[in-house]
Amino acid sequence: MLDHRFDREYEELRGTVEQFANDVVAPKIGDYYEQNEFPYEIVREMGQMGLFGLPLPEEYGGMGGDYFALGLVLEELARVDSSVAITLEAAVSLGAMPIYRFGTEEQKREWLPKLTSGELLGAFGLTEPEGGSDAGATRTTARYDEATDEWVINGTKCFITNSGTEMTGLVTVTALTEPIARSSGGGAEVVSSREISSIIVPTGTPGFTVSRKYSKVGWNASDTRELSFTDCRVPAANLLGTRGRGYAQFLRILDEGRIAIAALATGLAQGCVDQSVSYAGTRHAFGRRIGANQVIQFKLADMEMRAHISRLAWRDAASRLICGEPFKKEAAIAKLYSSEAAVDNAREATQIHGGYGFMNEYPVARFWRDCKILEIGEGTSEVQRMLIARELGVNS
C-alpha cells in the first residue's frame, strides 16, 4: 500500500532545512536581493551543511542521498527564496551531476569533492544567444589540435547560472566537434555533420571570458552571465563522456533537472500560500479580517490545491528516477504543472496582499518577480508539452 509519510532521514533533512531557511535565509535574503548581490555567506553555510553533495556518493564527498532528498531541500528553500534555491539546484543538477553521470574516474576524483563540499560551484553551458529552446542548434565550436592534444573552443553561451561567482570552478560546455571519419571499406565515412560534445572548461582558462551580471527581473541574488570563448584551449582529457554524445548527455541531465525545478516551483507556490494565509489572518478591512471573506478563502483553497498537486507530481517523478524507471514524461508533467502553479499562486498572493504585494519588503513581491522564469528555464512550458505529446506518441 502506498504511504505518503517520509522515512525518518527524509523528515529530519526537511526539518533541518526548513529551520535553516526560516532562521538564516529569510532574515538576510531581502537585502541581498535588493542589492543584486550573491549571498556568499548563506551559500557557504549550505556547503557546510552538505547540501551540495546530497544526491552524490560518499566516495566523492557527497551525502549518499538521492534526487528525492534534493527535491525536499529545494522545496523548503524556495518557500523562502528562489535565488538561494536555484543556486543550489544549478550547482548540483547542472554543475556536478554531468561529471558524476558521464565523467571519467579521474574527472570525478578531481572535481566532485570540491563541488559536493560547496568549495566550488559548477555551471552548465548549454544555451546560446541564437539557440534558446533549440539546444541542438549549437554554434560554439571545439576543434581538436593534434599537435598540442587540446580542444580549441570558440563561441558564446548565455543565461548561465553560477558561472561568474568567486566560487565558480568550472563550466561544462556543449560544442560542435569535428565529424569523426571512420574507415568503411576503401574510404572514409563521415558519421555526423553536427557532432556535439561536452567539454569541461575550468574557470580562469585563457580565452574564457565571463561577462558582467545580467540585469534581471527576478532571481536577483543568484549569479547569471553570458560567457564567451576565444581560442580557449583545454586539455583533450577535459572531454566529458563520449565524443559526439554531448547533446544526448545534456538531454538526460535536463530530464533530471526538471524534477529539481519542479520541486523549487512547488516551494515558491507553497510560500505564496504561507505568506497569504498569514496576511489574511492579520489584515483587517471593512471591520473584519480579510480571511473571513469567502473570495479570499477560495483563492487560498485554490492556491493550496495547486501546491499540493505540484508536490505530488515532482515526488512521483523523483521516485521513478530513483527506482530506475522511465521518468521523462513525468518529469515534464511535474515541471510544466508546478511552474504554471507557481505563476498562478504568485499572482493571487500579490492580489491578496493588495498594495503591500507591490512592495519589495514583502516576500510575495519577490515571489512574483521570481516565478515567471520557471515557465522558461530548463525547458519552456511549450517544450514540456511537446515532450509529453512525444511520449504519448502523437506528435511524430
C-alpha positions as CSV (number, residue, x, y, z in Angstrom):
1,M,0.0,0.0,0.0
2,L,1.3,3.5,-0.8
3,D,2.4,5.5,2.2
4,H,2.6,9.3,2.0
5,R,4.9,9.5,5.0
6,F,8.7,10.0,4.8
7,D,11.4,7.8,6.2
8,R,12.9,9.4,9.3
9,E,16.0,10.5,7.5
10,Y,14.0,12.4,4.9
11,E,11.9,14.2,7.5
12,E,14.9,15.1,9.6
13,L,16.6,16.6,6.5
14,R,13.4,18.5,5.5
15,G,13.0,19.9,9.1
16,T,16.7,20.9,9.3
17,V,16.5,22.9,6.0
18,E,13.1,24.4,6.9
19,Q,14.7,25.8,10.1
20,F,17.8,27.0,8.2
21,A,15.5,28.7,5.6
22,N,13.5,30.5,8.2
23,D,16.3,31.3,10.7
24,V,19.2,32.1,8.3
25,V,17.9,32.8,4.8
26,A,14.7,34.7,5.5
27,P,16.2,37.5,7.7
28,K,19.0,38.2,5.2
29,I,18.0,37.5,1.7
30,G,15.9,40.6,1.1
31,D,18.9,42.8,1.4
32,Y,21.0,40.6,-1.0
33,Y,18.1,40.6,-3.4
34,E,17.6,44.4,-3.5
35,Q,21.3,45.0,-3.8
36,N,21.7,42.4,-6.6
37,E,24.4,40.6,-4.6
38,F,25.3,37.0,-4.5
39,P,24.7,35.6,-0.9
40,Y,28.2,34.1,-0.3
41,E,27.6,33.8,3.4
42,I,24.4,31.8,3.0
43,V,25.8,29.6,0.2
44,R,28.9,28.7,2.2
45,E,26.7,27.7,5.1
46,M,24.7,25.5,2.8
47,G,28.0,23.9,1.8
48,Q,28.9,23.3,5.4
49,M,25.5,21.5,5.8
50,G,26.4,19.2,3.0
51,L,23.6,20.3,0.7
52,F,25.7,20.5,-2.4
53,G,26.5,16.8,-2.1
54,L,23.1,15.5,-1.3
55,P,22.4,13.1,-4.3
56,L,26.1,12.1,-4.8
57,P,28.0,9.2,-3.4
58,E,30.1,9.4,-0.2
59,E,33.2,8.2,-2.1
60,Y,33.2,11.6,-3.9
61,G,32.4,13.6,-0.8
62,G,28.7,13.5,-1.2
63,M,26.0,12.7,1.3
64,G,24.9,9.4,-0.4
65,G,21.3,10.7,-0.8
66,D,19.1,10.9,-3.9
67,Y,17.0,13.2,-6.0
68,F,14.1,12.9,-3.6
69,A,16.3,14.4,-0.9
70,L,17.5,17.2,-3.2
71,G,13.9,18.0,-4.1
72,L,12.9,18.2,-0.4
73,V,15.7,20.7,0.2
74,L,14.9,22.8,-2.8
75,E,11.2,23.0,-1.9
76,E,12.0,24.2,1.6
77,L,14.5,26.8,0.4
78,A,12.2,28.1,-2.3
79,R,9.4,28.6,0.2
80,V,11.5,31.4,1.5
81,D,13.7,32.4,-1.5
82,S,14.2,31.2,-5.0
83,S,17.7,32.8,-5.6
84,V,19.2,30.6,-3.0
85,A,17.3,27.6,-4.2
86,I,18.3,28.0,-7.9
87,T,22.0,28.4,-6.8
88,L,21.8,25.0,-5.2
89,E,19.8,23.4,-8.0
90,A,22.1,24.6,-10.7
91,A,25.3,23.7,-8.8
92,V,24.1,20.1,-8.2
93,S,21.9,19.2,-11.1
94,L,23.7,21.1,-13.8
95,G,27.2,21.6,-12.3
96,A,28.2,18.4,-10.5
97,M,25.8,15.8,-12.0
98,P,27.1,15.8,-15.6
99,I,30.6,15.0,-14.2
100,Y,29.2,12.2,-12.0
101,R,27.0,10.8,-14.7
102,F,29.5,10.9,-17.6
103,G,32.9,11.8,-16.3
104,T,36.0,9.6,-16.1
105,E,37.2,8.4,-12.8
106,E,40.0,10.9,-12.9
107,Q,37.5,13.7,-13.6
108,K,35.3,12.6,-10.8
109,R,38.2,12.5,-8.3
110,E,39.4,15.9,-9.4
111,W,36.2,17.8,-9.3
112,L,33.4,16.2,-7.3
113,P,34.9,16.5,-3.8
114,K,35.2,20.3,-4.3
115,L,31.7,20.5,-5.8
116,T,30.0,18.4,-3.3
117,S,31.5,20.3,-0.4
118,G,30.4,23.7,-1.8
119,E,34.0,24.8,-2.0
120,L,33.5,25.3,-5.7
121,L,30.3,25.8,-7.9
122,G,29.9,24.2,-11.3
123,A,27.9,25.6,-14.2
124,F,26.2,24.2,-17.3
125,G,27.0,25.9,-20.6
126,L,24.2,24.9,-23.0
127,T,22.1,27.8,-24.1
128,E,23.3,30.2,-26.8
129,P,22.1,33.6,-27.9
130,E,20.6,32.3,-31.1
131,G,19.6,28.9,-29.8
132,G,17.2,29.3,-27.0
133,S,14.9,26.2,-26.8
134,D,16.7,24.7,-29.8
135,A,19.7,23.4,-27.9
136,G,20.7,21.3,-30.9
137,A,21.4,24.5,-32.9
138,T,24.8,24.8,-31.1
139,R,27.2,27.2,-32.8
140,T,30.1,27.1,-30.3
141,T,32.9,25.0,-31.8
142,A,35.7,22.9,-30.4
143,R,38.5,22.0,-32.7
144,Y,40.9,19.3,-31.7
145,D,44.5,20.4,-32.1
146,E,46.5,17.2,-32.6
147,A,49.8,19.0,-32.1
148,T,49.1,20.0,-28.6
149,D,46.4,17.4,-27.7
150,E,44.0,20.2,-26.8
151,W,40.5,21.4,-27.6
152,V,40.3,24.9,-29.0
153,I,36.9,26.4,-28.2
154,N,35.2,29.4,-29.8
155,G,31.7,30.7,-29.2
156,T,29.2,32.2,-26.8
157,K,26.9,30.9,-24.1
158,C,24.1,32.9,-22.4
159,F,21.9,32.8,-19.3
160,I,24.4,30.6,-17.5
161,T,23.7,30.3,-13.7
162,N,26.7,30.2,-11.2
163,S,29.1,31.0,-14.0
164,G,30.7,34.1,-12.6
165,T,30.9,33.9,-8.8
166,E,34.2,33.9,-6.9
167,M,33.3,30.3,-6.0
168,T,32.8,29.1,-9.6
169,G,35.3,26.4,-10.5
170,L,34.2,25.1,-13.9
171,V,31.7,25.4,-16.7
172,T,30.8,22.3,-18.8
173,V,30.0,23.5,-22.3
174,T,28.5,21.8,-25.3
175,A,30.3,22.5,-28.6
176,L,30.4,21.3,-32.2
177,T,33.4,19.0,-32.6
178,E,34.8,17.9,-35.9
179,P,33.0,14.9,-37.5
180,I,34.6,11.5,-36.9
181,A,35.9,9.9,-40.0
182,R,35.6,6.1,-39.9
183,S,37.0,3.7,-42.3
184,S,34.4,2.0,-44.4
185,G,35.8,-0.4,-46.9
186,G,38.3,1.5,-49.0
187,G,37.3,5.0,-48.0
188,A,36.4,7.3,-45.1
189,E,32.8,7.9,-44.0
190,V,31.6,11.0,-42.1
191,V,29.4,9.8,-39.2
192,S,27.7,13.1,-38.4
193,S,27.8,16.7,-39.7
194,R,26.6,18.1,-36.3
195,E,28.6,16.2,-33.7
196,I,28.0,17.8,-30.3
197,S,30.4,17.0,-27.5
198,S,30.7,18.2,-23.8
199,I,33.9,19.7,-22.5
200,I,35.0,20.9,-19.0
201,V,36.4,24.4,-19.0
202,P,38.0,25.4,-15.7
203,T,37.5,29.0,-14.5
204,G,40.4,31.2,-15.4
205,T,41.4,29.4,-18.5
206,P,42.9,31.9,-21.0
207,G,40.3,32.8,-23.7
208,F,37.4,32.1,-21.4
209,T,35.7,35.4,-20.6
210,V,32.8,36.0,-18.2
211,S,30.6,39.0,-18.8
212,R,29.0,41.3,-16.2
213,K,25.9,40.1,-14.4
214,Y,22.7,40.4,-16.3
215,S,20.1,42.9,-15.0
216,K,17.3,40.5,-14.3
217,V,13.6,40.8,-13.4
218,G,14.0,38.2,-10.7
219,W,16.4,35.7,-9.1
220,N,18.4,38.9,-8.2
221,A,20.5,37.2,-5.6
222,S,21.7,34.5,-8.0
223,D,24.5,34.7,-10.5
224,T,23.6,34.7,-14.2
225,R,26.0,35.7,-17.0
226,E,27.0,35.4,-20.7
227,L,30.2,33.5,-21.4
228,S,32.5,33.8,-24.4
229,F,35.3,31.6,-25.7
230,T,38.0,32.9,-28.0
231,D,40.6,30.3,-28.9
232,C,40.1,28.9,-25.4
233,R,42.4,25.8,-25.0
234,V,41.8,23.0,-22.6
235,P,43.4,19.5,-22.5
236,A,41.9,16.8,-24.6
237,A,41.3,14.9,-21.3
238,N,38.6,17.5,-20.5
239,L,36.2,15.9,-22.9
240,L,33.2,14.8,-20.8
241,G,31.9,11.4,-21.7
242,T,31.9,10.1,-25.3
243,R,32.8,12.4,-28.1
244,G,29.6,13.2,-30.1
245,R,27.3,12.3,-27.2
246,G,27.2,15.7,-25.6
247,Y,23.7,16.6,-26.7
248,A,22.3,13.3,-25.6
249,Q,24.1,13.6,-22.3
250,F,22.6,17.0,-21.6
251,L,19.1,15.9,-22.5
252,R,19.4,13.3,-19.7
253,I,20.7,16.0,-17.4
254,L,17.8,18.3,-18.3
255,D,15.3,15.5,-17.6
256,E,16.6,15.1,-14.1
257,G,16.9,18.8,-13.6
258,R,13.3,19.3,-14.4
259,I,12.4,17.3,-11.3
260,A,14.5,19.7,-9.3
261,I,13.0,22.8,-10.9
262,A,9.5,21.3,-10.2
263,A,10.4,21.0,-6.5
264,L,11.7,24.5,-6.5
265,A,8.5,25.8,-8.2
266,T,6.4,23.8,-5.6
267,G,8.3,25.6,-2.9
268,L,7.5,29.0,-4.4
269,A,3.9,28.1,-4.8
270,Q,3.7,26.9,-1.2
271,G,5.5,30.0,0.0
272,C,2.8,32.1,-1.6
273,V,0.2,30.1,0.4
274,D,2.1,30.5,3.6
275,Q,2.5,34.3,3.3
276,S,-1.1,34.8,2.1
277,V,-2.6,32.8,5.0
278,S,-0.6,34.8,7.5
279,Y,-1.5,38.1,5.9
280,A,-5.2,37.2,5.6
281,G,-5.3,36.3,9.3
282,T,-4.0,39.7,10.4
283,R,-5.1,42.2,7.8
284,H,-8.4,43.9,8.5
285,A,-10.7,45.7,6.1
286,F,-14.3,46.9,6.5
287,G,-14.3,45.9,10.1
288,R,-13.0,42.3,9.9
289,R,-10.1,40.1,8.8
290,I,-9.9,39.7,5.1
291,G,-9.6,36.0,5.6
292,A,-13.2,35.9,6.7
293,N,-14.2,36.8,3.2
294,Q,-15.2,33.8,1.0
295,V,-13.5,35.3,-2.0
296,I,-10.1,35.2,-0.1
297,Q,-10.8,31.7,1.2
298,F,-11.5,30.4,-2.2
299,K,-8.3,31.9,-3.6
300,L,-6.3,30.3,-0.7
301,A,-8.0,27.0,-1.3
302,D,-7.1,27.0,-5.0
303,M,-3.5,28.0,-4.2
304,E,-3.1,25.2,-1.7
305,M,-4.6,22.8,-4.2
306,R,-2.0,23.8,-6.8
307,A,0.9,23.5,-4.4
308,H,-0.3,20.1,-3.2
309,I,-0.7,18.7,-6.8
310,S,2.7,20.1,-7.7
311,R,4.3,18.3,-4.8
312,L,2.7,15.0,-5.7
313,A,3.9,15.4,-9.3
314,W,7.6,16.1,-8.5
315,R,7.7,13.4,-5.9
316,D,6.3,10.9,-8.3
317,A,8.9,11.8,-11.0
318,A,11.7,11.6,-8.4
319,S,10.5,8.2,-7.2
320,R,10.6,6.9,-10.7
321,L,14.1,8.2,-11.3
322,I,15.4,6.7,-8.0
323,C,13.8,3.3,-8.9
324,G,15.4,3.3,-12.3
325,E,12.1,3.5,-14.2
326,P,11.4,5.8,-17.2
327,F,10.6,9.3,-15.9
328,K,10.9,11.7,-18.8
329,K,7.2,12.2,-19.2
330,E,6.5,12.5,-15.5
331,A,9.4,15.0,-15.1
332,A,8.0,17.1,-17.9
333,I,4.5,17.0,-16.4
334,A,5.9,18.0,-13.0
335,K,7.9,20.9,-14.4
336,L,5.0,22.1,-16.5
337,Y,2.3,22.0,-13.9
338,S,4.4,23.3,-11.0
339,S,5.9,26.2,-12.9
340,E,2.4,27.3,-14.0
341,A,1.1,26.8,-10.5
342,A,3.9,29.0,-9.1
343,V,2.9,31.8,-11.5
344,D,-0.8,31.5,-10.7
345,N,-0.1,31.4,-6.9
346,A,2.3,34.4,-7.1
347,R,-0.3,36.4,-8.9
348,E,-3.0,35.5,-6.4
349,A,-0.7,36.2,-3.4
350,T,0.1,39.6,-4.8
351,Q,-3.6,40.3,-5.2
352,I,-4.4,39.2,-1.7
353,H,-1.7,41.5,-0.3
354,G,-3.1,44.4,-2.3
355,G,-0.8,47.4,-2.4
356,Y,1.6,45.7,0.0
357,G,2.1,42.9,-2.5
358,F,3.8,45.5,-4.7
359,M,6.3,46.5,-2.0
360,N,9.6,44.8,-2.1
361,E,9.8,44.3,1.7
362,Y,7.0,41.7,1.4
363,P,8.2,38.3,0.2
364,V,5.3,37.9,-2.2
365,A,6.7,40.7,-4.3
366,R,9.9,38.7,-4.6
367,F,7.9,35.6,-5.4
368,W,6.1,37.5,-8.2
369,R,9.3,38.6,-9.7
370,D,10.9,35.2,-9.5
371,C,8.1,33.0,-10.7
372,K,7.9,33.7,-14.4
373,I,11.4,32.3,-15.2
374,L,10.1,28.9,-14.0
375,E,8.0,28.6,-17.2
376,I,11.1,29.3,-19.3
377,G,14.3,27.9,-17.8
378,E,15.3,24.3,-18.2
379,G,12.7,23.9,-21.0
380,T,9.8,26.2,-21.6
381,S,6.2,25.2,-21.0
382,E,5.8,24.8,-24.7
383,V,8.8,22.4,-24.8
384,Q,7.3,20.4,-21.9
385,R,4.0,20.0,-23.8
386,M,6.0,18.8,-26.9
387,L,7.8,16.2,-24.7
388,I,4.6,15.0,-23.1
389,A,3.0,14.6,-26.5
390,R,6.0,12.8,-27.9
391,E,5.9,10.4,-25.1
392,L,2.3,9.8,-25.9
393,G,3.3,9.1,-29.5
394,V,1.0,11.7,-31.0
395,N,3.4,14.4,-32.3
396,S,5.5,12.4,-34.8
